[in-house]
Amino acid sequence: MWVVPVCDWQRWEVILNGFLKGGLALGGAVVALGALRRALNPPPRYAPWEKPRYEEFENKVLVVGGGFGGFTAAKQICERIKDREDIGVLVVAKDNFFTFWPMVAGIVSSDIDSRNVAQPLRRALITAGASFRRASLRKVDAKNNQVTVDGGVEFPYDHLVLSLGGLPNFFGIPGVEEHSLTMRGIEDAEKVRNRVIERFEEVSLMRGEIPESKLTFVVIGGGATGVETASEIYNLVHEALEPDYPNIDPHRVRIFLLEAMDHILPELDPSLRRAARTRLVNQRIEVQTGAMAEEITADCVKLKGGETIPTENVVWTAGNRPNVAIEDLDDLPVDEKNGINVDEYLRVQGYHNIWAIGDCAAIPDVTSENGQIIPPNAQAAVQEGKALAKNIVAAIDGREDELEPFEYKPLGQLVELGSDFAVNEVMGVRFTGTLAAIFWRMAYLTRLDSPQSKLHQMADWVLGFLVRPAVTSVRGTSEE
Ligand SMILES: Cc1cc2nc3c(=O)[nH]c(=O)nc-3n(C[C@H](O)[C@H](O)[C@H](O)COP(=O)(O)OP(=O)(O)OC[C@H]3O[C@@H](n4cnc5c(N)ncnc54)[C@H](O)[C@@H]3O)c2cc1C
């Protein structure tokens, strides 16, 4: 007997529709992912075979320094000249990454990964249309419009921008340079973390009386960097290390924050200062104001007035100064304390084609009546970079009357004290606590330049919320 197959069209139709819908959804997802990938990986302005050499451009802008000031200036100039072929931009910097300073302190507790703080310069600059060379500045020859870098390599310029940043200031206090760690970079923050871990390892091997100096950590300087560093040391000790070193009594660890002035965080409103101090005290951080360090030795900090704190672990955050490299630049008007003197258009005094911004420049505050200088901070450097880009393009085009005086507009201050507390002032609004900490994270996450860093850091923070941090010091990267 023949069996005639019965065709259940309705069933087939349902299956076919399912396939079609699934295919459409998959296709849509592939197209969307492709668009996202293209948005996250914009092609460079010039294909490698099309790009003229920097020296071949009619107008050459040389930016020395690739930090907040130099990087912003270079990117903004490229943005303004993207339809022009007559201006070439070259950035020369000592590092091939840009340090995202506000996140540096977070490296101490491992709340922030160093690779997310080091923002790659090359990719961003090449994409924008600029060139990049990693080298340190050696000499500026203003007569011949030429700069010399490592190895005697020379670069010509029509306009030169100097944005070399700052360095720690030790104020000549005996022993500071020899016996303290600084917080002037990613490696420094890693050294502070490694020092704390090494002390824990050392103490866990000791028998008998443990010298107080081993587990006493002293941060000198009550500005934002000092406050954040002390808080991060607390987090490292009590959140990451304490459970992993059961033979060390955590109450033996003492963290001091010393400030020579009468209050910490002088740049903040008194209500925020009080909130920050209460938080530090709750973290058992011993805050001493009016405490002036007179000498630092291998095993103590001596304070003015005679008090001595036994410690083998000092972190110095108390002072900054312009990069000393500017002092070797012949003939430029340099004020050792504040930096290269520039006019209100950000042009170095006495030079029509040399400009300076950021922490290495003494920029007059046009809004102040008593001739104040603009404070050295990241938001000022970014605003200066933007203003400079506009002025430099106007100067190249001979539109001197269109140069605009730089006016700094402070947007606020954000200071994080651990992952769940911050004190913020944003456009006059003050807030503290966990919401402020979330705001701190979102604000800085969006400002990271590299999309990879944004995604990595976001994932790290989510993971850090779920899993207690486990930290180690890799021998070889440790300073000891
Ligand atoms: C730990 C820390 C935390 C901070 N946190 C904040 C914050 O939260 N908010 C804020 O507003 N400000 C903060 N600041 C201040 C802020 O980082 C600086 O004001 C800002 O980076 C200044 O920008 P800049 O371009 O002048 O210098 P930088 O950003 O430091 O860049 C300097 C550039 O110059 C290059 N360079 C240096 N020497 C040479 C040389 N000899 N030759 C060639 N290149 C050279 C460097 O490689 C770098 O590319 C912080 C500073 C520190 C140290």
The ligand as an SDF file (V2000), in Angstrom:
LIG
                    3D

 53 58  0  0  0  0  0  0  0  0999 V2000
   48.7840   62.1050   40.9500 C   0  0  0  0  0  0  0  0  0  0  0  0
   48.1310   63.2940   40.2790 C   0  0  0  0  0  0  0  0  0  0  0  0
   46.7370   63.3780   40.2310 C   0  0  0  0  0  0  0  0  0  0  0  0
   46.1210   64.4650   39.6250 C   0  0  0  0  0  0  0  0  0  0  0  0
   44.7550   64.5160   39.6090 N   0  0  0  0  0  0  0  0  0  0  0  0
   44.1440   65.5770   39.0390 C   0  0  0  0  0  0  0  0  0  0  0  0
   42.7170   65.6470   39.0350 C   0  0  0  0  0  0  0  0  0  0  0  0
   42.0340   64.7710   39.5560 O   0  0  0  0  0  0  0  0  0  0  0  0
   42.1340   66.7270   38.4250 N   0  0  0  0  0  0  0  0  0  0  0  0
   42.8900   67.7250   37.8560 C   0  0  0  0  0  0  0  0  0  0  0  0
   42.3170   68.6820   37.3150 O   0  0  0  0  0  0  0  0  0  0  0  0
   44.2400   67.6800   37.8530 N   0  0  0  0  0  0  0  0  0  0  0  0
   44.8810   66.6320   38.4280 C   0  0  0  0  0  0  0  0  0  0  0  0
   46.2520   66.5890   38.4500 N   0  0  0  0  0  0  0  0  0  0  0  0
   47.0120   67.6660   37.7910 C   0  0  0  0  0  0  0  0  0  0  0  0
   47.0430   67.4040   36.2880 C   0  0  0  0  0  0  0  0  0  0  0  0
   47.3640   66.0920   36.0360 O   0  0  0  0  0  0  0  0  0  0  0  0
   48.0170   68.3170   35.5670 C   0  0  0  0  0  0  0  0  0  0  0  0
   47.7280   69.6420   35.9090 O   0  0  0  0  0  0  0  0  0  0  0  0
   47.8980   68.1560   34.0470 C   0  0  0  0  0  0  0  0  0  0  0  0
   48.2420   66.8490   33.6900 O   0  0  0  0  0  0  0  0  0  0  0  0
   48.7690   69.1750   33.3270 C   0  0  0  0  0  0  0  0  0  0  0  0
   48.8080   68.8710   31.9600 O   0  0  0  0  0  0  0  0  0  0  0  0
   50.1770   69.0310   31.1450 P   0  0  0  0  0  0  0  0  0  0  0  0
   49.8650   68.7680   29.7360 O   0  0  0  0  0  0  0  0  0  0  0  0
   50.8100   70.2990   31.5180 O   0  0  0  0  0  0  0  0  0  0  0  0
   51.1270   67.8980   31.7650 O   0  0  0  0  0  0  0  0  0  0  0  0
   51.0460   66.3190   31.6620 P   0  0  0  0  0  0  0  0  0  0  0  0
   49.6510   65.8640   31.5020 O   0  0  0  0  0  0  0  0  0  0  0  0
   51.7840   65.8120   32.8580 O   0  0  0  0  0  0  0  0  0  0  0  0
   51.8740   65.9870   30.3500 O   0  0  0  0  0  0  0  0  0  0  0  0
   53.2510   66.2710   30.2350 C   0  0  0  0  0  0  0  0  0  0  0  0
   53.7560   65.6570   28.9350 C   0  0  0  0  0  0  0  0  0  0  0  0
   55.0700   66.0960   28.7010 O   0  0  0  0  0  0  0  0  0  0  0  0
   55.8930   64.9910   28.3630 C   0  0  0  0  0  0  0  0  0  0  0  0
   57.2510   65.3290   28.7530 N   0  0  0  0  0  0  0  0  0  0  0  0
   57.7350   65.5950   29.9730 C   0  0  0  0  0  0  0  0  0  0  0  0
   59.0320   65.9100   29.9140 N   0  0  0  0  0  0  0  0  0  0  0  0
   59.3790   65.8400   28.6200 C   0  0  0  0  0  0  0  0  0  0  0  0
   60.5790   66.0630   27.9040 C   0  0  0  0  0  0  0  0  0  0  0  0
   61.7040   66.4430   28.5230 N   0  0  0  0  0  0  0  0  0  0  0  0
   60.5790   65.8970   26.5720 N   0  0  0  0  0  0  0  0  0  0  0  0
   59.4570   65.5190   25.9190 C   0  0  0  0  0  0  0  0  0  0  0  0
   58.2920   65.3070   26.5450 N   0  0  0  0  0  0  0  0  0  0  0  0
   58.2500   65.4700   27.8710 C   0  0  0  0  0  0  0  0  0  0  0  0
   55.2850   63.8280   29.1280 C   0  0  0  0  0  0  0  0  0  0  0  0
   55.6770   62.5880   28.5400 O   0  0  0  0  0  0  0  0  0  0  0  0
   53.8030   64.1300   28.9410 C   0  0  0  0  0  0  0  0  0  0  0  0
   53.3880   63.6440   27.6890 O   0  0  0  0  0  0  0  0  0  0  0  0
   46.9020   65.5040   39.0600 C   0  0  0  0  0  0  0  0  0  0  0  0
   48.3040   65.4230   39.1000 C   0  0  0  0  0  0  0  0  0  0  0  0
   48.9050   64.3400   39.7030 C   0  0  0  0  0  0  0  0  0  0  0  0
   50.4070   64.2680   39.7560 C   0  0  0  0  0  0  0  0  0  0  0  0
  1  2  1  0
  2  3  1  0
  2 52  2  0
  3  4  2  0
  4  5  1  0
  4 50  1  0
  5  6  2  0
  6  7  1  0
  6 13  1  0
  7  8  2  0
  7  9  1  0
  9 10  1  0
 10 11  2  0
 10 12  1  0
 12 13  2  0
 13 14  1  0
 14 15  1  0
 14 50  1  0
 15 16  1  0
 16 17  1  0
 16 18  1  0
 18 19  1  0
 18 20  1  0
 20 21  1  0
 20 22  1  0
 22 23  1  0
 23 24  1  0
 24 25  2  0
 24 26  1  0
 24 27  1  0
 27 28  1  0
 28 29  2  0
 28 30  1  0
 28 31  1  0
 31 32  1  0
 32 33  1  0
 33 34  1  0
 33 48  1  0
 34 35  1  0
 35 36  1  0
 35 46  1  0
 36 37  1  0
 36 45  1  0
 37 38  2  0
 38 39  1  0
 39 40  1  0
 39 45  2  0
 40 41  1  0
 40 42  2  0
 42 43  1  0
 43 44  2  0
 44 45  1  0
 46 47  1  0
 46 48  1  0
 48 49  1  0
 50 51  2  0
 51 52  1  0
 52 53  1  0
M  END
$$$$
